Amino acid sequence: MEQRTELKKTLKPHWVWAIAFGSAVGWGAFVLPVDWMGMAGPLGVITGFSIGAVLMIIIGVSYGFLIEKLPVSGGEFAYAYFGFGRHHAYFSGWFLALGYMCIVALNASALALLAKFVLPGIAKQGLLYNIAGWDVYAGEVAIACTALVVFAYLNIRGTSLSGLAQFIFCMTLIVGVILLTIGMFLHPTSSVTNIQPYFKPGVSTISAIIAIVAISPWAYVGFDNIPQAAEEFDFPPKKAFTLIVLALICAGITYSLTVLATAVAMPWQSLIEQQSIWGTGEVVESAYGKIGISLLAISLCMGIFTGLNGFYVSTSRLLFAMGRAKILPKAFATLHSKYETPYVGIIFTCMICLFAPFFGRQVLLWIVDMSAIGVTIAYFYCCAVAFKFFSWSATASLSQDSAVTVSPLRKFISLLGLLSSLGFFLLLVVPGSPGFLGTPSWIALFAWVVIGIAFYTVKQKEFNAIPKATLDYYILGIENETSKATAAAREEDEVALTKTPPEVENLH
């Protein structure tokens, strides 16, 4: 059994909060308010995202418990293994890796989309082709690829640098959102009456709100980056739940403010009828000209940067954990000789995502829609494992695993999280539901499943041959008698190598 590679504990609490908050907000808060209002109306959007935040906090209870119990890299991959074994761990990890990598690629394409609006002379240079109705330019491809490479390098340099950068990005984002909201409300042409009607006409209030709740897992995905970095906390893991709650509350407020800032500028239904490329950008530019659009662009850049940075962290840590477990090639568990970061996973993520800009944003959106299933699967596993290891009573826990914790309240909350996760999954896969995937997304999902089955078939024999005690050590860091004996033997060998052999001593 090989020695377990571990990551350095360098992440401070406010950096971890920034990873969760920045990843959860991303670019959507600045680009999609008009699209969301078209689905539900301003108050419908705010209500839907508020309910979504509450549901995510309920799911976050299970995350907080498992982070405290298992402060290791891998997050849901490690939790699925802990609760249900190696096959479930692979299933969860495979889908989650896809979801994370897609979001990295989507954030890079969002930066190119911003450049198309703010700097069209650069982004729209060199028309390459049209794919699925989207013109792909060499300029926008170059911008997206440059962002991917720069943030890969930033993450290779270490979590101390990327964590501090994430916090600075988040503070800049928050200041920008506050200034934009205040500015839009105080502008002479703005009016709170523009927010009316509060809900989308012709659609029931409940249906409008559910349509937004259905996309909440996508909107808030990123708070679950916290467990991926748990092995690197330089603080007690029990603080993680507080950081999750704070990140989700801040994300929900940010979404609400950007919707309100957009809606007060002009009657929101008129804004939808204009079918503008970037509704929020147009109303801000109309109100405050280049200064306003520059402030909005900076805020949007911060949202994109936090998403890129945060999901590079989570993707590389997930790949690192899977490499350490021998599911993926062991190179993924290798640390950089100088910076001690899982650089192979970072480089791999960068290389895969570099292909995305060439397919155009519409194709990428199909894949991202499909990857939302991976995120909901991860939520489901986390809540299911927490439910399994909470007990209703002390009497019931006596007949169960010794790892069971007596907490009827948290068991009930984990059950609510389990049902919420299942509900999110059904909203994506049940025909007629608000979040039902389109045909291209189903094709992409089928392809990913086939690839996953093929890869598992190749690795199955090797993976199944690893003893459970060894996997416990690799994935969870749990040392049993076998791993302790191995470690002791390794230490004896190292000591022996430093001693002078007797025959050499006799020569003296």
ROZA-46818 format. One record per residue: x, y, z of N, C-alpha, C in turn. Coordinates in pm, whole numbers, plus 50000, padded with zeros to 5 digits. Layout:
XYZXYZXYZ...
This chain:
500844988150000500005000050000500885012450000500605021549906501385033749894501005043750002501955052550033501665063050130500645072850072499715077350154498635086250112499155100550098498965106349980499355120249957498295129450016498725139750089497795148950151498125163350113497085171750114497245185850080497525194250204498235205150184498585214050295497355221850343497325224550473496215232050533496545247050528496055253650424496405267750403495185276850386493985271250375492805279350347492215285450473492065298550472491485305750586489955306350570489225308450681487755308150673487165317950571487675330550567487075340150473487415336750328488515329750306488815325150171487825314250130487535305150221486595294250192485205299850166484795309750247483505316150222483495322250082484585328550045484675334849913484595324649801485205312949820485115302349720483675298049700482935296649810481545292249802480645303249744480755315349798479905326249753480185329949607481465331749575481835335649439481445325349336481565312549371481185301949278479675301249261478935304049370477465303249364476855314649284477485326449287476925337949214477325337349067478605337649039479065336648901478545347748812478475344848683478115354848582476605356248565475835346148603474395346048577473655357648641474115361948760473435372848830473445385748750474415387448660474565399848585474065398648441473955386348392473605384348251472145380048233471585372748329470305366048307469075371948377469145383248448467935388348514466745390048421466965394748299465855396648206465245383248166466085373348141465575359948107464745354248222465235356048342464505350848458463165358048476463155371348460461895378648473460895374248366461405370448249460535365248145459885352148183460505344948277459945332248324458925334148436459175344048524458365344748646457985358848691458535369348630458305382748681459285385748794459525398648825460535402248925460345395749062459135396849117458905391149250458925375849244458505370249133458565355749116459995350749119460905358349055462325354649055462895355349196462635366449265463175368349400462625357749496461325355049486460725344849573461285331049543461405327949414461925314849374463345312549421464195322749405465585321349449465685321149601464785328149670464795327849816464425313849867463405308049806463035294249842464175284749808464785286949691465925278649652467055279549752467325291649802468405293349901468085285750029466825286150072466415278650192466595263750170466205258750053466375244550022467855240750018468685249649964470125246949961470705246750102470205255550190470665255550329470275242550398469065237750367468635224850422469585213750377469925213850249470895204250198472265206750262472575219450289473845222950349474045217350489472945214350560473065208050692473805194750680473455186950579474115174050557475575176150520475835186250437477225189250402478035192950526477465201450611478185205550731478535193850820477605184550836477855172750919478965164150860478915161750729479875152850666481255159350653481295172550635482595179250633483285177950768482495179450875483055178151010483525163851036482785154250984483125140251006484245135450915484245140650790485225136150690485865148250623486785155050689487445166750630488535162850531488095157050418489045152350315488645157850180489575157950087489275161949949488355151549885487555156149790486675146849721485215149549743484875155649858483495159249883482535147749865481565149449775480505139449756481055125949712482165125849642482815113249605483195105449730483815112149828484205105649953482975101850035481945110450035480755107550114480005095350059479895094549925479225083149864479965070149898481295070849899482085059049937481835055450083481855065350168481665063050312480305056750341479275061350268477935056550297477525044050222477985042650096477445032150011478485023849936479765027149950480785018849888481365024449761482315016849705483155021749594482395024149464481415015849433480705017449305479885030349304479235033349416478485045849426479435057749422480615056149481481605067049479482005070349335482245060149256482605062449116481475069349043480255064649061479085070248994478935085049028479025088249156478895102149200480035110649147481255105749160482425113249116482445115848967482005106048888482025107448742481115118748698479885119148751478945129448711479335143148767479865143248888480245156048947481425162248874482375154048832483525159148757483065166048629482105160048561481565166148439480915179648471480095179848577479415192148612480385203448643481425200348719482405210648756483165215748633483615206648549484385210848431483535219248336482255215748323481365223448237481225237848286481175239448419480995252848473482265261148455483425254748463484675261748431484625267048288484235258248196484165262148054483115272948031481985271848099480905281548080481315295348129482045296048239482505309048288483475315448191484335307348130485265312848030484495318247910483455311247868482665316047754481875328447791481495329847919480785341847963481685354147952482975352247976483915363347961483985367747815483965358047724483965361247581482665368247542481555364147603480265370647575480275385147622480875387647739481005401347788481855409647691482925403747641483795410947548483035414347419482125405547376481325408347256480475420847274480055423147399479195434847425480025447347451481075446047530481875457647572482965460947472483615450647417484735452647324484485444747195483435447947122483095440147002484195440446897484965451346893486025452246793487095441746811487255436846934488245426446962487615412646957486485411047025485855397947037485325392846903484865401946816484265397746689485235398346572486495395846602487515395046497487655380646447487635378846316487905365746257486765355846272485685357746197484575348346200485045334646151484865324446233485315310946198484205302846133483055302046200481935294246149480725297046236479595291346197478355292346275477955278346317477705276546447477315263446497476115265046588475045258046555473775258646630473265272946642473455280946534472965294646535473865304646603475045300446644475965309346716477215311646631477505324446603478725327846529479935326546621480895318746579482115316846658483235324946596483805333946675484875342846628486205338846692487275341046617488605338146670488915346846791488405359246791488645368346902488065363247032486805358647029486185353847152486805340647198487215332247104487895319847140489205322847211489945332847159491225336547220491025341947360489975349947382489705355547515489375344547615488495335247576488105324447666489285315347698490085312047596491225303147618492285309847707492485322747688493445329947771493025329647918491725331847943491215331448081491425317748143491185307248067491355293648119492805290948157493725295348075495155293048101495615301248222495195313848229495625322648339495155317148474493895312748482493395307948610493925294048643494285286348543494975273748570496325276448635497045286048581498355289648638498195295048780497175303348802496925308948935496695297749037495945287648997495655276549089496865267549111497675265849009498895257849026499825264549127499835277749131500705285149222500345282949369499145277849398498815274449535497535280749585496935274549688495665279349742495835292449818497025295249868497225308049937497005319649840497515318249719497345328649618495935328749562495425317149524494085316449464493005319849567493205315849695492235319049798492155333949826493305340549835493335354949856492725362249738493075357849617492505364049497490985362649495490495350949535489055348549538488355358349633488955360649748488355369849846488315384049791489395388249726489435401649667488395403049556488275392749472487255392849367485855394549428485575387049534484245387249595483925400849656484895406849725484675420049784484405430549675485145429549567484925438849456483545436849396483125424249382481795421049329480695426949417480815425149548479785429949640479675445249635480815451949635480805466649627480155471149496480485464449387479915467949258478405466149254477905455149309476455452549311475725463049394476285466349509475645476449596475595489949527476695494049466476725506949397475765507249279475715496349202474795495849087473345496449132473005489249237471625489049285471205502749335472035509049417471725522349467471615532249351472555531449258472545540449144471305539049058470865526849034469685524648950468415529349020468315527449150467125532049223467065547249230468225554049237468265568449251468185575949118468305568949007468295575648877466915581848851466875593748794465595600848773464575593048690465045585148596464105577848508463635564648567464225560548678463835547948741462585549848827461835539048843460625539548925460295525548975459855524649100459475511549155458225506249087457465515049022456275510348950456645501848829457885503248783458335495048669458405480248705458455477248835458535463248879457195456148858456135463848849454815457848829454605454048683453845443548655453275433748750454385425248813454155421448938455195414549013455465400448960454445394348903454595380748849454245380848700454685370648630454445369948486452955368048459452345377048380450925375548347450665362848266449495357148288449115345248214449655332248271450445333148376451025321248440450685321848588450265310848644449945310748787451175314148870450955320648984452055324749070452895312849113452225301949148452935289949192453825284449081453285283848959454065278648847455265287448817455075300548829456175309848803457295307948904456915306549031457925304749136458645291449120457895280849090458495267549074459495267448959459195275048853460105275648738461465280948781461495290248876462755295548926463385286049027462585280149113463115270449209463795258949135463255255549017463815244348940465255246848898465625259548878466995262448835467895266248953467365265649074468165269149192469425260649209469345247349184470585239549196471685244749105471305249248985472305255048894472745268648945471785276848991472095290449035473025290549156472835281049246473605280949370474745270749371474905263649262476005253949259477305261549281478115256649370479335263549407479515263649558478385264149633478535263149777479105249449814478875239649728479405226249753480875225149716481495236349677482955236249660483665235649795482945239549902483555239350035484045225450074483225214950061483755201650098484925196950013484995201649888486125197549805487455202749861487385213949931488605219949986488795217050134487975208150191487965205950336489325201250390490055193850310491355188650355492365199950376492095211650318493035222750324492625233650423491565231250502491155240950603492265242750706492535255350742493445257650855492635261450980491365257050983490455259951094489595247451119488905246651232488085234851262487005232651156486855220551106485855217751001484415220851042484135221251172482755223751214482275237851177483195246751142482815260151097482255260250956482405249150886482035248750744480555251750723479675246550810478245248650791477905263450799478495270650893478255285150904478685292250776479825288150720480305294250596479365291350480478815279050477477855275450372476615284250380476065285850501474855293850520475105308450480476225314050525476555327950491476725329650340477375320050276477575320850131476235320550057475325311850098474025310650030473165322950053473175328350175472395340450203472925352150118474235353750115474835364550035474535362749886474565350249838474255347549697472805350849666471875346949755470465350049734470195364949731470835372449820470685387049821471245393249693472385388049647472985393249524472075391249404471495379249391470565376649281469375386249287468845388349408467675397049424468005411449386469175416249428469565430049399469755432449249470365423049180470575425149035469255424848959468305416749005466985416448943466265429748965466305434649089465645447449119466295459049045467625459049040468335469848972467985470248824467725458648766467335458048624465885462148605465015457648697463575459748680463135474048701463815481748788463365495448815463695504948701464585500948612465045510048507463955513348407463135503548372462055505348277461065493848295459845495148246458895484048260459515470948211459595461148298460365449148266459785441348148458485442348125457895435348010458375441447879458555454647879459085461347759460525457047734461255455247842462645450947831462725437047769461785428447804461765414847749461395415147601460445423747567459995424647427461115429247334462075436947386463175441847304464125430747261464095419447334464945407847304466405411947286466895419647382468265424447377469235413347413470475414847366471515404947397471825404847545471855416747606472205418047746471365429247806470175425647855469225435447905469765443948018470375437748116470915445248230471975455148184472825450848093473855459748042473265471747970472195469647895471605480447817470945490947907470245486348014469585496148100470605503948182471675497548223472725504548298473435514548208473735510448085474395519547991473495531247956472195528647943471255539347912471175549548026471305544648150471185553548267472485561048296473605554348288474865560448333475985560048229475665556148107476645556748000477825547348023478995551747976480185543347983480625540548126480395550248216480775548048356479965536548415478655536948390477795526448443478115512748386478305512148254478595499248192479955494148234480895503248263482215498948309482125492748448481325499048536481145493548670480465479948664479455478948577478765466048562479705455548504480515459548408481455450148347482485445248448482945454248535483895450048639483235440148733481995442948775481275433748864481075420248798480695420548669480495408048595481815400548583482905407648557484215401148550484555394248681484245400848792484515394848923483685382048941482415382448895481585370448903482155359048819482675362448702483275352348616484565347148676485385356248727486675352248786486475343148907485495346548991485245338249110484755324349069483925323748963483475310748915484605302548858485435308748774486585301748717487505296548827487865305348919488795301849024488225291149117486975293249161486365283949255486195269949199485775269149072485545255849015486835249248967487875256748943489185250648924489625243649052489395250149166489725244149296488965231149315487645231549298486815219849326487085208449227487225211749098487465201248998488785194149024489835201949047491155195849068491195187549195490485191949300490465184149426489675171249409488605171849333487835159649307488675149649227489345154449122490205145649042491365140349126491895148849215492965144649306492495133149395491295134449453490755124049540490505111049463490005112149341489745100149261491045093749216492075101849191493385096349158494015089449278493845095249396494375089349518493705075949549492445074649504491705062149525491975051849415492795055349317493165046449206492035044349105490985052549113489945051949010490475058448882491095069848899491775076648789493265073348798494025075748692495475073448698496105080548818497075074148881497655079449005498355092848984498615096548858499225109548831498355120948885497025119048890496135129348941496365132049089496955122649160497245124349302498635129849327499345133349220500695138849232500625153849263501475158249356501515172349392502705179149325502535191849296503605199749234504815200149328505995198549274507215197749355507485210449434507045221949382507315234749449506095240049522504935239949456503755246349513502855236649590503105223649578502345213249650500845214149621500495216049495499115216249451498865204649355497615200049343497285189049250497275194049106498455196949056498595204048928498135195748808498205182548818497785174148705496295175948679495495176048785494065178248770493745192048717494525202048758494325215648709494635216548560495755210748521496145210948379495155203048294494715191548345493745183248272492435190848252491955197448358490725205348347490885216448243492025223048246492295233748150492295228348007492955217147984493055211547849491685207447795490855201347879489515197347835488675209547804488735219547891487905231447874488355240147757489605238947716490085246847603489375243347472488775231447466488015227747346486655234747342486115238247459484745243247467484485255847385485355266047390485055278247314484865276147164485445265647109485335263046965483965257546925483195252847024481875247146993480765257446999481065269647042480035279847050479245278847179478675289847220478005290347350476735281947354475995280947245474745273547247474985258747272475985253047208476315238947231476785236847375477575246247424478055245147562476895245747661475895254147633474725254947721473965241647725473915234647613473275221347613473995211947710475315212347704476095203447790475965207347937475975220447962475835225148100474475221548156473415222948075472085218948120472085204148160472745196048082472825181848113473625179448241474695187248259475555185148376474855188648507473735196148500472975199248621472505186348688472305175948609471925162948668473035157948759474285159748718475405155348802475435162248936475095175148936475085182749061473965177749153472785175349098471675170549181471965156449234472645148349155473045135049203473985136349323474915145949315475835148149427475085152749551474115161949535473305166249648472585154349711472025145949624471265134349672472145125149756473335122149707474225113049780474615118949916474925131849917475325138150042474225137050147472995140450108471875139850202471545125450241471675116150145471385102050174472385096450275473645099850261474665095150354474435101050492474135114050497473855120450627472645114050693471595111650614470395105150669470725091350726471585084250657471965070750701472705071150834473505081350857474355081650976473825090651086472605095451072471885101551184470865091351233470555091751361469595082351418468465090051487467255084151482466115090551548466255090251699466865079551751466975078151896468195069951933468575070652059469725062952108469465048052098468225044152121467875029852114468065024551973467625032451875467745028051737469195027251694470045036151747471435036551704472245024851757471775018251863472535007251921472684995551826471684993851740471714982551646472324986151511472834998651502473385003151374474895004851384475455010551280476885012951272477345022051386478555019751434479095027851543479285042451502479305045051373479485058751326478205066951333477085060551364475805067351368475775077651480475215089551450475075100351548473605102151581473275102651710471895104451752471515119251738470625122151646470155135951625468885135551541467725134251606466475133351529466205145651445466595157551494466355169751417467165169651288468465166651299469305166651179468945155051086468445144051142467995133051055466785137550974465875145051040464705150150969465105160250862466065169050896466515179050798467225172350681468015161950709468675154750600467645147750512466535143350573465455137450494464835147950403464625160050456464115170950372465075173950257466375173950289467375176150184467345165150080467145152950125467055141450034465875143149939464725147049995463535148949912463695160849818464365171449867464595183149782465485179449664466535171849691467435167449584466705159049482465865150049531465085141649441464125150149358463525160249424462615169249352463335176749241464555181749271465345188749169465655179449052465975166949083466285157248979465065154748889463905153248952462685150648875462305162648788462575174748836462285186648755463095186848626464245180048629465105179648511464735168348414464155157548466463975145648382462525142248351461555148348422460145145248397459605154148285459095148448177458575156648066457475166148114457525178548063456525188448100456895196748221457925192848295458335200548412459105213048367459165223548450459815236048409461285234548371461985224848432463415223548405463765211948314462775206348244463015194448162464075197048056465025187748045466135189247952465675188147807466325195947720466035195047578466715183047514466345180147391466885168447321468405168647310469035179947273470505180047265471165176647399470565181347510471125178347642471025163547674469925157247633469775142847654470815134947574471095139547454472115132947371473475133947438473795146047490475075147947560475145139247685474035138247757473995129947878474225115247843473585110547738473755096747695475225093947660475845103347591477245101547553478135100747676477885109247775478695109147898478515096047975477275091047979477005078448047477745066947978477715066747846478395056147771479905056647797480475068647795481915070147824482225065247965481355068848060481565064648198481525049648215480575043148147480465028448154481695021948093482145027347979483325021747912484565023148000484735034748060485905037048145485865028048267484685026548325484555018148445484815003548410484374999448293484604985548251486104982648243486864992248194488304990548182488964990248320488494998748413489125000048545488524990948651487414984248620486664977048721487484966448794488204958248720488954947348782490014952748877490744962748831491784968648914491184975549037490094982849017489454990249127488874980849231488224970049186487614960549279488654952349356489864951549300490904943449366491514950649486491284963649498491844971149611491064967649738491724963149843491024959649968490304971750026489204969050096488424979950154489254988150253490064981450332490884988550430491834998350361492344994450246493245003150170492495015150114491275012850060490475023850009490055033350121489725027750237489405036150352490545045850381491745040950369492925049150395493135059550284493005055250158493235064350045492165075250038490895071550052489805081050031489465088950156489395081950271488915088250393490015091950491491215086650468492305089250562492175081350691491315071050689491105062850809492195052150815492975052450920494055042850937493605031151023493595019350963493315007251040494625000351075494554988451126495774981451169496714978751051496114975750934496954972850817497744985050773497054996650764497745008750720498755013450824498435011550952499385015351057500645006951051500454993951026501604984951015502474988750896501784992450786502534996650667503325009350695502695018850763503375031350796504555028850888504375019850986505465016851079506635010451006506325001150914507394994650837508125004750750507355014350693507965024550610508925033250692508505036550815509355044650902510625037250939510505024250964511685016150998512665015850882512135014650760512985014550642513725027850627512985038950650513605052150638514695054150741514465049350864515465050550969516695042050935516405030150884517515021150850518405026950740517785034350647518555040150538519505051150587519145057250701519985068250753521115063250841521085050350879522115044950966523315039950886524475040350949525705035150885525745020050899525885012650794525944997850802527084993450890526944982350966527994977351056529314974950987529274969550862530514966350794531314979150763530584990350742531275002950718531875008250846531135006550959531655011051087532945003551123533014990451091534194982551122535424987551046535204993350929536334998450851537005010350923536195017251003536745028651075537475024051201
